[in-house]
Amino acid sequence: MKVLVIGGGGREHALVWKLRQSPRVTKLYCAPGNGGIAQEAECRAADVKSLESMVAVAEQVQPDLTIIGPELPLTLGVVDEFQRHGWPTFGPTRAAAQLESSKSFAKEFMQRHRIPTAHYAICKSVDEVRAALSHFHAPIVVKADGLAAGKGVVIAKTKEEAASVATEMLSGKMLGEAGTRVVLEECLKGDELSFLLFSDGERVVPLVAAQDHKRVSDDDIGPNTGGMGAYSTQTIVDEKMRDWLVHHIAQPVVAGMKAEGAEYKGVLYCGLMMTARGPMVLEFNCRFGDPETQPILMRLESDLVDALEASVGGRVSDGDFRWSPDASVCVVIASGGYPGTFEAGKKIAGLEQAGALGGVKVFHAATSKRDDVYFTSGGRVLGVTARAGDLANAVERAYHAVSSIGFEGMHYRKDIAARALKR
């Protein structure tokens, strides 16, 4: 079968890598892909901000199955459009993807369906922000309502800072249209958890859990990013907690969306905070997380194509997945200055040495290739991912591989999974 992956980051490289292992895949395409993905799939030029561009690629390749990687195409309605053309596509429709594309929709949806989440207020003006702040204690989380590529969340230490950030978001100068409404939230304390599930519109099946590291620097210091690393182990979530999350969060989301006329098919990413009051939803994503996909797929031992088809075909079941008991970890290597301004076009050294290490896979997030040399082409450049029998060895392998790689200005966190190792 012919399979098309839409996107060009580290998540898409991990999907391509795993799909390539399926004996059922005879031709694998990625649009637009990147320098690393091009070694494992045929890359086609595409603009993920344009439905016409993505449809044009699909018309050329006539895929038997398409997987949507990034959030923007889902928000534009690429699944609806591909379905109209008769191309089986993994992902939610535009209406269902509102769970990610609008923070205010998600918060009101959770309130309607009694899904545990933080106390919040939705504000459309500076006056509404100032009035709402009287109901909060600092620190306060300020979120842009729309898609902001992982940069639309600020944890304000004071009410004054929260008012300032919200004002900047509402002005449109900070995040454009994404900030035309803001959500204020109480700041929850606890361990974050990335809990992903496959849904067929009615049933849900959980994947193995992972933990992301959002802040740019060690010890969770600095601004939020798209994610600087993640790890996955058997022990993050025990069976009892996994079942609770399925029955009290995931299943009510899928049932609620169906009841509201927006059937949810695809992968549902529940970003959770494990608080003293119990698990609370921080956010929903309507696609695979990045970088969580990298360590999660490193642990998948069954055929990903079968699971994707089961979701599209309305027959998701527990038998779709077989997981390794091993631990896995991904360390993101970023450009100097990320998540702020940075320079691209830096020559990358050491990729062959890193990739030759046992149990290691280097996923490319933002690279280009010219004359057999790789160059940086974005903020998060590589996701160095390793798997081993336990977390300590997986971490050691990943950082050993990272030490082989070099480019001007590169930076990465040196404490991925450190809290888990201490425990």
Backbone torsions as a table, in degrees:
resi	resn	phi	psi	omega
1	MET	NA	154.1	178.2
2	LYS	-96.6	128.1	-177.3
3	VAL	-122.0	135.1	179.3
4	LEU	-118.1	129.8	173.7
5	VAL	-110.1	127.5	177.3
6	ILE	-95.5	125.4	178.3
7	GLY	133.9	176.4	-176.9
8	GLY	-154.3	34.5	-179.1
9	GLY	-116.6	-166.3	-179.8
10	GLY	-63.9	-38.0	177.0
11	ARG	-60.2	-44.9	-179.0
12	GLU	-67.6	-34.9	176.2
13	HIS	-62.9	-41.7	178.8
14	ALA	-63.7	-40.7	178.1
15	LEU	-63.9	-45.6	179.1
16	VAL	-60.6	-45.7	179.4
17	TRP	-57.5	-44.0	-178.1
18	LYS	-73.8	-40.5	180.0
19	LEU	-63.7	-34.3	-179.0
20	ARG	-64.0	-22.1	179.9
21	GLN	-77.7	-12.5	-178.3
22	SER	-77.9	129.0	177.1
23	PRO	-67.4	-13.5	-178.0
24	ARG	-81.7	-19.1	-176.6
25	VAL	-86.6	115.8	179.5
26	THR	-97.7	-27.3	179.1
27	LYS	-144.1	130.7	-175.4
28	LEU	-123.9	124.9	-180.0
29	TYR	-118.8	153.0	172.7
30	CYS	-140.1	134.4	-178.3
31	ALA	-132.5	116.3	2.6
32	PRO	-88.0	-13.8	-177.2
33	GLY	74.6	-167.8	176.0
34	ASN	-155.3	-174.6	-175.4
35	GLY	-58.4	-40.2	-179.8
36	GLY	-75.7	-40.6	179.7
37	ILE	-61.8	-33.4	-177.8
38	ALA	-61.6	-17.8	177.3
39	GLN	-80.4	-12.8	-174.6
40	GLU	-124.8	-9.9	179.1
41	ALA	-149.9	159.9	174.8
42	GLU	-81.5	115.6	-177.7
43	CYS	-86.9	137.8	176.5
44	ARG	-120.8	135.4	178.7
45	ALA	-62.0	132.9	178.9
46	ALA	-159.4	151.0	175.2
47	ASP	-107.4	110.8	-176.7
48	VAL	-72.5	-3.3	174.9
49	LYS	-92.8	0.8	-175.2
50	SER	-127.7	118.2	176.2
51	LEU	-60.5	-41.8	-177.7
52	GLU	-59.7	-41.2	-179.3
53	SER	-65.1	-43.7	-179.4
54	MET	-68.9	-38.1	176.9
55	VAL	-64.2	-39.4	-179.8
56	ALA	-60.6	-40.5	177.5
57	VAL	-63.6	-46.9	-178.4
58	ALA	-63.3	-35.0	177.7
59	GLU	-64.6	-33.8	178.4
60	GLN	-70.7	-44.3	-170.7
61	VAL	-97.2	-18.1	-179.8
62	GLN	49.7	65.4	-174.3
63	PRO	-70.6	146.4	172.2
64	ASP	-82.2	-21.4	178.1
65	LEU	-154.5	135.6	176.6
66	THR	-123.6	138.0	176.7
67	ILE	-117.4	126.7	-179.7
68	ILE	-93.7	121.7	-179.2
69	GLY	-84.8	-64.1	-173.1
70	PRO	-80.4	167.0	-177.3
71	GLU	-76.9	-34.3	-173.3
72	LEU	-60.5	-46.6	177.6
73	PRO	-57.8	-35.5	178.1
74	LEU	-64.0	-42.2	179.4
75	THR	-65.0	-33.2	178.6
76	LEU	-74.4	-16.5	180.0
77	GLY	94.9	30.8	-177.7
78	VAL	-63.7	-34.6	179.6
79	VAL	-66.0	-44.1	177.4
80	ASP	-57.8	-44.3	-176.8
81	GLU	-66.7	-44.5	179.7
82	PHE	-65.8	-39.2	178.4
83	GLN	-62.0	-37.7	178.1
84	ARG	-60.9	-30.6	179.1
85	HIS	-87.1	-3.7	179.1
86	GLY	84.7	17.9	178.7
87	TRP	-96.4	115.5	179.0
88	PRO	-58.9	126.8	-172.5
89	THR	-134.6	132.4	179.2
90	PHE	-90.9	115.4	179.4
91	GLY	150.2	162.6	-180.0
92	PRO	-81.3	157.5	175.0
93	THR	-69.2	171.5	179.2
94	ARG	-58.4	-41.9	-179.2
95	ALA	-64.5	-42.0	-179.4
96	ALA	-70.8	-30.9	-177.9
97	ALA	-72.6	-4.1	174.3
98	GLN	-59.8	-22.5	176.6
99	LEU	-57.1	-28.7	176.0
100	GLU	-103.4	-38.8	-171.7
101	SER	-72.6	-17.9	177.8
102	SER	-135.4	110.6	178.4
103	LYS	-62.1	-36.1	-179.0
104	SER	-68.9	-39.5	175.5
105	PHE	-59.1	-46.1	-177.7
106	ALA	-61.6	-43.7	-178.4
107	LYS	-65.3	-43.7	179.9
108	GLU	-68.3	-35.9	176.3
109	PHE	-61.8	-45.8	179.8
110	MET	-63.0	-37.2	178.0
111	GLN	-64.9	-43.7	179.3
112	ARG	-60.7	-36.3	-173.1
113	HIS	-106.7	14.3	174.0
114	ARG	54.8	45.0	176.6
115	ILE	-96.4	128.2	-172.4
116	PRO	-63.4	126.9	178.8
117	THR	-154.5	170.2	-176.4
118	ALA	-71.6	152.9	172.1
119	HIS	-58.4	139.8	-172.3
120	TYR	-149.0	167.9	170.7
121	ALA	-143.8	139.6	177.9
122	ILE	-104.5	126.4	-174.1
123	CYS	-127.0	137.7	179.3
124	LYS	-111.8	-3.8	-179.0
125	SER	-148.3	164.1	178.8
126	VAL	-63.4	-38.0	178.2
127	ASP	-61.4	-41.5	178.9
128	GLU	-65.5	-37.5	177.7
129	VAL	-60.9	-49.3	-176.9
130	ARG	-63.7	-36.8	178.2
131	ALA	-68.4	-40.4	-176.9
132	ALA	-70.6	-31.6	-175.5
133	LEU	-61.1	-23.7	179.1
134	SER	-65.4	-17.5	-179.4
135	HIS	-94.0	4.7	-176.3
136	PHE	-121.4	152.5	168.3
137	HIS	-105.6	144.1	176.5
138	ALA	-74.6	151.4	-1.5
139	PRO	-72.9	157.8	-176.4
140	ILE	-127.5	135.7	178.3
141	VAL	-90.2	127.9	177.6
142	VAL	-112.7	122.5	-177.2
143	LYS	-122.5	134.0	168.7
144	ALA	-68.8	141.7	-176.4
145	ASP	-67.0	-37.6	-173.3
146	GLY	-96.9	-170.6	-178.5
147	LEU	-71.8	131.3	-177.6
148	ALA	-138.1	24.5	175.0
149	ALA	53.7	40.4	176.7
150	GLY	79.5	4.0	-176.1
151	LYS	-113.9	11.5	-176.1
152	GLY	-97.7	20.1	179.8
153	VAL	-125.3	124.6	177.3
154	VAL	-127.2	130.1	175.2
155	ILE	-94.8	106.6	-176.7
156	ALA	-87.8	130.8	-176.6
157	LYS	-77.0	-23.8	-179.1
158	THR	-134.0	164.9	176.6
159	LYS	-65.6	-34.1	178.9
160	GLU	-63.5	-43.5	178.1
161	GLU	-65.3	-40.5	178.7
162	ALA	-60.5	-43.3	179.3
163	ALA	-64.0	-40.0	-179.5
164	SER	-66.2	-46.5	179.8
165	VAL	-63.3	-45.8	-179.7
166	ALA	-61.2	-40.2	179.1
167	THR	-62.6	-42.4	179.7
168	GLU	-66.1	-40.8	177.6
169	MET	-62.1	-46.8	-176.7
170	LEU	-65.5	-26.3	180.0
171	SER	-70.0	-20.0	-178.3
172	GLY	88.2	-9.1	-177.7
173	LYS	-73.5	-28.9	-174.2
174	MET	-83.1	-47.3	-172.8
175	LEU	-136.3	14.9	179.5
176	GLY	64.1	-140.2	-175.8
177	GLU	-64.1	-23.9	-179.2
178	ALA	-58.3	-26.6	-175.8
179	GLY	-102.8	19.3	-179.3
180	THR	-69.6	-19.1	167.8
181	ARG	-133.6	150.7	176.4
182	VAL	-127.0	152.7	175.2
183	VAL	-114.2	126.2	172.0
184	LEU	-96.9	137.4	-178.4
185	GLU	-137.5	148.9	169.8
186	GLU	-64.3	147.8	-179.7
187	CYS	-88.7	113.9	-177.9
188	LEU	-85.2	147.3	178.1
189	LYS	-113.5	142.9	179.1
190	GLY	147.7	-165.4	177.3
191	ASP	-94.5	133.6	175.6
192	GLU	-78.5	150.8	-179.2
193	LEU	-143.0	134.2	173.9
194	SER	-102.8	113.5	-174.9
195	PHE	-119.0	108.8	-175.8
196	LEU	-107.8	145.0	-179.2
197	LEU	-139.0	153.2	169.0
198	PHE	-98.6	139.7	176.6
199	SER	-128.8	147.2	174.8
200	ASP	-110.6	16.4	-178.7
201	GLY	101.8	-17.4	-179.1
202	GLU	-136.6	-49.8	-179.3
203	ARG	-99.4	159.1	176.1
204	VAL	-131.9	147.1	176.0
205	VAL	-133.5	123.4	-177.4
206	PRO	-77.1	146.5	167.7
207	LEU	-89.7	175.6	174.1
208	VAL	-68.3	147.4	-176.4
209	ALA	-79.9	162.4	177.5
210	ALA	-144.7	165.4	173.3
211	GLN	-126.4	127.4	-179.4
212	ASP	-92.9	159.7	175.0
213	HIS	-124.0	100.9	-169.8
214	LYS	-80.4	-38.5	-173.7
215	ARG	-71.1	152.3	-171.2
216	VAL	-72.6	-27.9	-173.2
217	SER	-119.9	165.1	178.6
218	ASP	-52.7	155.0	178.1
219	ASP	62.4	26.8	178.3
220	ASP	54.3	48.3	177.8
221	ILE	-110.9	148.2	175.8
222	GLY	97.1	179.3	-176.3
223	PRO	-69.5	158.6	174.0
224	ASN	-67.4	148.1	176.8
225	THR	-127.5	-174.4	172.1
226	GLY	-71.2	-9.8	-179.4
227	GLY	128.8	124.4	-176.6
228	MET	-102.8	3.8	179.0
229	GLY	158.7	165.1	-179.4
230	ALA	-159.9	159.5	175.0
231	TYR	-140.9	161.2	178.9
232	SER	-141.0	130.5	175.8
233	THR	-138.5	167.0	175.9
234	GLN	-66.1	-25.9	-169.6
235	THR	-94.3	-3.4	179.8
236	ILE	-58.9	-44.4	-179.2
237	VAL	-132.5	125.9	176.6
238	ASP	-82.7	172.3	-173.8
239	GLU	-61.5	-39.1	-178.8
240	LYS	-64.4	-45.2	179.0
241	MET	-67.6	-39.6	178.4
242	ARG	-58.2	-44.9	179.3
243	ASP	-64.2	-37.4	178.7
244	TRP	-63.4	-43.8	-179.0
245	LEU	-64.6	-37.9	177.6
246	VAL	-63.8	-47.7	-172.1
247	HIS	-80.8	-25.7	-176.1
248	HIS	-105.8	-13.7	179.5
249	ILE	-124.6	-63.3	-172.3
250	ALA	-63.8	-51.1	-177.8
251	GLN	-62.6	-43.3	176.0
252	PRO	-62.2	-32.3	176.9
253	VAL	-64.0	-50.2	-176.7
254	VAL	-65.7	-42.1	178.0
255	ALA	-65.3	-40.0	-179.8
256	GLY	-65.3	-42.3	179.1
257	MET	-64.7	-39.9	178.5
258	LYS	-64.6	-42.3	-179.8
259	ALA	-63.5	-29.2	-178.8
260	GLU	-93.2	9.1	173.6
261	GLY	82.8	19.6	179.1
262	ALA	-132.1	71.9	-176.5
263	GLU	-52.0	133.1	-175.9
264	TYR	-102.9	113.4	174.2
265	LYS	-121.3	146.2	179.5
266	GLY	120.7	-153.7	179.0
267	VAL	-101.2	135.7	176.1
268	LEU	-113.3	121.6	179.1
269	TYR	-100.9	116.7	176.2
270	CYS	-102.4	111.0	173.5
271	GLY	-86.0	114.4	-171.1
272	LEU	-117.0	153.1	166.9
273	MET	-115.5	123.6	-179.7
274	MET	-87.8	91.8	-173.2
275	THR	-95.9	172.9	175.7
276	ALA	-65.4	-21.8	177.6
277	ARG	-87.4	-1.9	-176.7
278	GLY	111.7	175.3	-179.5
279	PRO	-65.3	135.9	178.6
280	MET	-129.7	141.0	-179.5
281	VAL	-80.5	123.6	173.0
282	LEU	-85.7	-42.9	-177.2
283	GLU	-163.6	160.8	168.5
284	PHE	-113.9	140.2	165.8
285	ASN	-116.7	148.2	-175.4
286	CYS	-105.7	25.6	-179.4
287	ARG	-155.6	174.9	177.7
288	PHE	-60.8	141.3	176.6
289	GLY	-74.6	156.3	176.0
290	ASP	-134.0	109.7	27.5
291	PRO	-104.0	10.8	-175.8
292	GLU	-61.5	-31.5	-178.9
293	THR	-57.0	-37.1	-175.8
294	GLN	-61.9	-54.8	178.0
295	PRO	-69.5	-31.1	179.1
296	ILE	-64.3	-49.2	-178.0
297	LEU	-70.0	-23.8	174.5
298	MET	-62.9	-25.6	-178.7
299	ARG	-94.4	-7.2	-177.3
300	LEU	-80.9	124.8	-178.4
301	GLU	-108.0	-9.6	178.9
302	SER	-96.9	177.9	-174.6
303	ASP	-80.1	116.8	-178.8
304	LEU	-63.5	-34.0	-178.4
305	VAL	-59.4	-42.7	-179.4
306	ASP	-59.7	-42.6	-178.5
307	ALA	-68.3	-40.9	179.0
308	LEU	-63.6	-43.7	179.5
309	GLU	-65.0	-35.3	179.1
310	ALA	-63.5	-39.3	177.5
311	SER	-65.1	-48.9	-179.1
312	VAL	-62.2	-37.9	-175.1
313	GLY	-87.3	0.4	177.0
314	GLY	77.3	33.9	-177.9
315	ARG	-141.9	42.6	177.1
316	VAL	-62.5	139.0	177.3
317	SER	-151.5	164.3	-179.8
318	ASP	-60.3	-23.5	-177.7
319	GLY	-76.6	-0.6	-176.6
320	ASP	-75.4	-16.6	-173.4
321	PHE	-128.9	141.5	171.9
322	ARG	-131.5	122.7	-171.3
323	TRP	-113.4	146.0	172.0
324	SER	-78.0	143.6	174.7
325	PRO	-74.9	-5.5	-178.7
326	ASP	-62.2	164.1	171.2
327	ALA	-97.7	154.7	177.3
328	SER	-142.5	152.1	-178.0
329	VAL	-145.7	142.8	177.1
330	CYS	-122.8	127.6	175.6
331	VAL	-110.8	120.6	-179.6
332	VAL	-86.3	130.6	173.6
333	ILE	-103.7	124.4	-174.0
334	ALA	-116.6	164.0	175.9
335	SER	-74.5	148.9	176.5
336	GLY	-58.2	129.5	-178.9
337	GLY	100.2	-22.4	178.7
338	TYR	-61.7	138.7	9.6
339	PRO	-88.3	11.6	173.7
340	GLY	-88.2	-148.1	-178.7
341	THR	-75.2	144.6	-178.9
342	PHE	-150.5	163.7	177.9
343	GLU	-102.9	137.0	174.5
344	ALA	-99.3	177.2	176.7
345	GLY	85.5	17.0	178.6
346	LYS	-83.7	134.4	-179.7
347	LYS	-70.6	132.5	-177.6
348	ILE	-103.4	128.7	178.3
349	ALA	-113.2	155.4	169.9
350	GLY	87.0	7.8	-177.1
351	LEU	-66.3	-38.8	-179.3
352	GLU	-64.8	-44.3	180.0
353	GLN	-62.1	-43.4	-179.2
354	ALA	-64.6	-44.5	-177.4
355	GLY	-70.7	-18.6	-179.1
356	ALA	-81.8	-11.0	-179.2
357	LEU	-72.1	143.4	-179.0
358	GLY	-63.7	136.8	176.4
359	GLY	73.8	14.1	-176.5
360	VAL	-118.9	139.7	170.7
361	LYS	-134.2	127.7	177.6
362	VAL	-97.3	109.7	178.4
363	PHE	-90.6	135.2	-179.3
364	HIS	-92.3	125.8	179.5
365	ALA	-102.2	-38.2	-179.1
366	ALA	-151.9	80.9	178.3
367	THR	-134.2	155.4	169.6
368	SER	-128.0	162.7	-177.4
369	LYS	-130.7	127.3	176.5
370	ARG	-136.4	127.0	178.7
371	ASP	52.9	45.4	178.2
372	ASP	65.6	17.2	177.1
373	VAL	-120.0	135.4	178.4
374	TYR	-92.4	142.7	177.4
375	PHE	-129.5	153.6	177.2
376	THR	-72.5	147.8	179.8
377	SER	-140.7	16.3	-179.8
378	GLY	-171.8	-167.6	-176.1
379	GLY	-78.4	-58.4	174.3
380	ARG	-91.9	116.4	-167.5
381	VAL	-95.9	-47.4	-174.9
382	LEU	-137.7	152.1	172.0
383	GLY	-122.9	96.2	-177.1
384	VAL	-81.2	114.8	-169.1
385	THR	-121.9	134.6	-178.3
386	ALA	-134.2	152.8	177.4
387	ARG	-129.8	140.7	179.1
388	ALA	-155.8	172.8	-176.4
389	GLY	-63.8	-25.5	176.1
390	ASP	-142.4	166.7	-173.6
391	LEU	-64.4	-40.5	-178.2
392	ALA	-58.7	-43.7	-179.9
393	ASN	-70.7	-35.7	177.3
394	ALA	-63.9	-42.8	178.3
395	VAL	-62.5	-45.1	-179.5
396	GLU	-60.6	-44.2	179.3
397	ARG	-62.1	-44.9	-177.6
398	ALA	-62.0	-47.0	-177.8
399	TYR	-71.7	-28.2	173.2
400	HIS	-62.4	-43.4	178.2
401	ALA	-66.2	-41.6	179.2
402	VAL	-58.4	-38.5	-177.1
403	SER	-65.4	-18.1	178.8
404	SER	-81.6	-16.3	-170.5
405	ILE	-100.3	144.2	178.0
406	GLY	-151.8	140.0	166.1
407	PHE	-156.1	157.6	-174.6
408	GLU	-58.8	124.4	175.4
409	GLY	83.8	-1.0	-175.0
410	MET	-60.9	144.3	173.9
411	HIS	-143.9	155.5	-179.5
412	TYR	-157.1	158.6	176.0
413	ARG	-78.8	141.2	-178.7
414	LYS	-101.9	9.1	-174.9
415	ASP	-126.6	28.6	177.4
416	ILE	-63.8	127.0	-179.7
417	ALA	71.8	9.1	-176.4
418	ALA	-62.0	-39.9	-179.7
419	ARG	-63.8	-40.3	179.6
420	ALA	-65.7	-38.8	179.1
421	LEU	-65.0	-37.5	178.1
422	LYS	-64.0	-39.0	-179.8
423	ARG	-66.4	NA	NA
